[in-house]
Amino acid sequence: MTISPSHAVQTPTIRDPRLDFYRGIAMFIILMAHTPGNWWNQWIPARFGFSDAAEIFVFCSGMASAVAFGRTYDRRGWLLGTSRIMFRVWQIYWAHIATFLLTAALLAAFDQAGMFDKNYIGSLNLGRFFNDTGPQLVGLFTLTYVPNFFDILPMYMMILLMVPIVMALSRVNPWLVGAFVALVWLMAQGQLLTSVGLGWLQIDLPAEPWSDRAWFFNPFGWQLIFFTGFALMRGWIPAPPVNKWMIGLVALVLLASFTVSLVAMREFGWTWAREWRSDNAMWITKTDSGIFRYIHFLAVAYFGWVIAGPQGRHLRASGMTFLARLWRGVVAQITKVGQQSLAVFLVSIVLSRLLGFALDVAGNSPLPVAAANIAGFAILLATAYLAGWFKGQPWKGQPVKGQSKP
């Protein structure tokens, strides 16, 4: 893919249905992956390659940001566009704080119940927060205390703060955007830089006041995926062609990735795959978004794009047969979840702990696990509908018949 030198870009005014559909899928996968004791997560797409639902979420968020925030930059200028970015970061910041405190309180309640010989607070490594709350509370609000389970929203905030820089560079030349994004990504590759004696150039953010551990999701590495989606939606990067050669190349990438996947090691006992992953950790690191993860995700995204068809045509099955109606219904529900991804994600963080506790009570045999997953999916869908209802501000509509205006 090459960056188009065109400066005049018309940002789409309608969200691409493929965007919300695949982001909805990511929300369901993230819930499965986060739920303790849920062995369904052994078969999520991440186990078949390098990238996972986090890449889908970040990539689609980049595309959505290009539509939502890019249009503001185009119509109202850089200053108001940046103001809108800052407001969104402010919203996500408080969502992050509230989610952490609610989850921490929930884990404390589980421990107080004392139903099992299990330390729920310790399961998320929150012992220091409860034992030495003052410093960790300061760290929580300054984002210098970011436990692993709560790190994707801080990462998203930091990437959003890079959008004004990217938009300013794009006004000069989109090639500068590519150079900036690539350089920042390279400086985030700690293992790679250390291997060539340039470890001092690495950029990351501290996650714990008492140690040198960095954020699990290094935003300076993950911004590459975000701005790839952003650039595609802005038109700075042209869509790749759909032909048998491209499909064959992408299939080869996915097949090669599968040979060293977790499923291949678990199901086929390929010990050499484990050795390969250990020897090439710098290329598949999740923390810094290693280049092999990026390539694997692009291959997955390409297949997703081909399968959905032009403008998501294949997601809108025609006909009135039972299967056609069923397919349209499933796609509509998944898309609904993707449309309210932030609210759904916040609920899934807390819900995953509740479902994990339920599995501790009921056991993780097939029936309880299936029930937990299905119930979780239903709650995410209900959250999406409720969030959409509130966003629609129905109280601003016409008065109900028979009721007088105040």
C-alpha positions, 0 to 999 in steps of 0.5 A: 500500500502507498500513501496518496499525496492528495491533500484534499480528502472528503471524509465519509459522512456515513459509517461503513457497516463493515466497521460496526459489524467487525467491531461488534465481533471483537466485543464478543471475543473480548468478553470470552477472552477476559472471562476467567475459567471460560475455556471457550477462549481457547478457540478464539481467533487469536489462538490461530495466529498472532493478532487478536480482537484487540487489533480489531478494536483499535483498527476499527476505532481508527476508522471510526475516528477518521469519520467522526473526528476527521469530519470536524477537522475538515469542517471546523478547522484544527482547533475545534477538531482538537477540542473535540478530541480532548473532550472525547479523551476526557470522557474515556478518562472518567470511564476508565476511572469508574470501571476500575473502581467498580471492578475493584469493589466487585472483587472486594465483595467476592473476597468478603463473601469468602465462598471459595479459597481464592483471592479475587483481588489478587487475581488481578494483582490489585493487592497493593491498591488495597494495602497501600491505597493512597499512592496507588490512588494518585497513580490511578488518577495520573495514569501512572498506575495502570494494571494489566486488565485496565490498560486498553482505555489508557492506550486508546486515550494516548493514541487519540492525543496523537490525532491532532499531530497527525492531522497537522502533518497531513495538511503539509503532506500525508507522507509526513504522517506515514513517516511520523507513525512509522518512526514512533512505532519503531521507537516503541520496539524495545526488544528490537532496539535493545538487540541492536544496542539502541534500547535507550531510544525506547519510548513507553509509559510507567504502569506501576509506581513501585517498579519499572514495568511499562503499560502492557499496551504500549500506545506508541506501538499500537498507534500503527494499527490505529492510524492504518485504519485512520488513513484508510478511511481518510483516503490517504492509503488506497484499498488493496486490490481484490484478485486471486494473487492477493488472496493467495498471498494473504492465505499464505501469511495466515497459513504460515502464522497458524503453524506457530500458533497456540492451537498448533502447539496445543493440538498437534504438539509442535514443540518447535513452534514454541521454540520459534515463538520464544526465539522471535518474541520481538516480532510477535510481542503484543505489548509493543505491537510487533511487526508480525502481529501487524502483518497477520492482522492486515491479512485477517483484515483483508479477508474480512474485507473480501468476505464482507464484499463491496460496501458490506454487500455480503452482510445484507443477504437478499431474499426471504428464505429462513436462512437469509432472514436469520443471517440478516438478523444476526448481522444486525445484532452484531452491528448494533453491538459494534455501534455502541462499542465503548459502552459495551466494552465498559460493561464487558470488563465488569461482566467478565468478572461476574461471569468468572465468579458464576463459573466458580460457583457452577463449575466450568463443565460444558453446560455452565460455560455455554450458559455463561457465554450466552448470557454474557452475549445477551447482556452485551446486546442489551447494553448496546440497545440501552446505550443507543436508546439513551443516545437517541435522547427520546425525552426530546421527542414529541410529547406523549398524547394526552400529556400537556407540556410543562 
